[in-house]
Structures are given as C-alpha cells and as structure tokens.
Amino acid sequence: MAAYLVVDTDLTNPEMYESYKLKAKPLVEKHGGEYLARGGKLTVKESKLWSPTRMVLIRFPSAADAETFYQSDEYQDVLKIGLQSANRTLFILEGL
C-alpha cells in the first residue's frame, strides 16, 4: 500500500533551504519516493485545525519505505539543514 510523506514548511532561511532541497531529492528517489507536489500554489478552503503554509507531498511504495527514508543515516545529516532553515510539520499517511 502506498504511503505519503506530507510536510508543511514555513521557511525561515530560504537560501539554506535550497541546499536542503538539492540534497534531499536524490535520497527520496533512492528510497522509492516520488514528489507529487512541492511548494505549489495552495488554496486553503478550511483551516479550523491547522493553517498550512508551504506543502510538500511525496509518494512512497509503502509506509515502511517512507520510514526507512526518514530514519536513514544519510537523510539524518540532510535533515539537520532542513530543521535549521524551516519550521515544519511532517507526517506519514498510508493511502491508495
């Protein structure tokens, strides 16, 4: 079953975040992930629980693949850049 890594990102250092994006993309792909949306136009229709800012949506073959990507040593090094350059909410959602 496919799974989706969903990230809401509020950039605090856009220049540094560009470095994160360049380094994260090949790791996502290495673990079978495919970017479906990455910071595109966002039209919020309802926001009682949360007000999204900049969304990223990545499909993985399974939740296990998404988790393996997120926990990988390679990604942990890149993640430090992401956390220094943005405030984020991230979750893995099983789907179709």
N, C-alpha and C positions, 0 to 999 in steps of 0.2 A: 504494500500500500504506500503510495506517495506521501511525502510529508513536506511541509512548507516551513522554512525559516523566515519569520516575519520580524522586521526591525523597523522601529520608529526612531528616527535620528534627528537630534537638534544639534547642528554643527556649532561648535564653539571656536574651532580653529580650522576653517575650510582648507587652507593651504596644507596643513598637516594631514587632514583627512584625505586629500588627494593621494598621498603616499600610501595610506591605509588601503584605499580602493585598488590601487595598482598591485599591491601585494596580496590582497585577499582574493581577488578574482581567480588567479590560477589555482589557488588552494581549494576554492569552492568547486571548480571544474574537476580537479584531481579526485575529489570525493563524490563525483557524480552529480554535482549541483548545477542548476541552470537558472540564471537570472531571468525572471519574468517581468519585474518592474524594478526600477532603480531611480528614485527621486523624480519621477514624472509628475505631471500636473495632478493635483489632489483636490477633489471636490468633496468636502465633508457634508453629509446630509443629516447626520445625527451625531451628537457628541456628549451625551449625558455621562458616560463612563470615562471617556478619555478624548482628548483633542489631538489627533495625530498631526505630525509636523512634516516629516520627510520620510516616506515609506520605501522600504526595500522588500521584495518578495522573491525568494529563491526556492525552487522545487528540487527536492532530493528524491531518489528512488524509495527511500524509507526513512522512518524516524531514526533508526539505528545509524544510517548513513549521515544524517544531519548531525546527530550527537557525536559521531566519530570525527566529523569535520570540526565541530566546535571544540572538542576536547583535545584535538591533535596538538602535539608539541609545536609543530610549525605554525599553526594558527594562534596558539597562545602568545607567541612572540609578536605576531602582527596585531593581535587583539589589543595589546598594550598601546599601540599607536591610536587605534580606534577609540579607546577609552580616554586617552589624553586629549583627543580632538573633538569629542562629541558626548552629549548625554544621550543615552539610548534606553529603549525598552526592546527586549528581544525575546521571542518565544518560538517553540517548535510546535506546529499544528499538524496532526495527521489528517489526511484528506483523501481525495479521489485520485 
